[in-house]
Amino acid sequence: MYEGVVQDLIDELGRLPGIGPKSAQRIAFHVLQADPTDVRRLAHVLTEVKAKVRFCSVCGNVAQEEQCRVCLDPRRDTTVICVVEEPKDVVAIERTREFRGRYHVLGGAISPIEGVGPEDLRIRELLSRLADGTVTELILATDPNLEGEATATYLARMVSAMGLKVTRLASGLPVGGDLEYADEVTLGRAFEGRRLLDV
Ligand SMILES: [Zn+2]
């Protein structure tokens, strides 16, 4: 235990995802020794990101305005929606330049172990986007792991009566992993070779 504010900093850092007690301590001491200007800049972006960034009212992606850049772009294909778990997956897919449609960010995946059920994800919002019949293809790009597969299966069943083309990214993605860890070429290929899901 350190004194006062140093320990507070270590505690706060330790609450971040992927930061264990040792890393928290290392980062805290890095901050203590860093140039005050650098630390101020870090503190500034932390506050700014909370003040300025929100989630797109249509797709759930991060946005600077009410809607995100993809939803606001009139050149994007409105007939295809790619369903992903997190905004970081949107970034990964955008990097491949293979996809010209729009996204839907679920905010996670179904995971009974972690207590995440369908009602905790933005599934109702997705169904209401599909209601008017504009969308003809739904690409399920949830992570290639147990939770991601379960979520894809759930969604495919959910929309099966809507007459949509429902596809899943091709195999070749690292199984058990996160979409974001796939390199651009692999992810791009998985997109091109997406297969029809029949449920
Ligand atoms: Zn959006």
Residues whose N, C-alpha, C, O or C-beta is under 5 A from the ligand:
A	BS01	ZN	C56 V58 C59 G60 N61 Q67 C68 C71
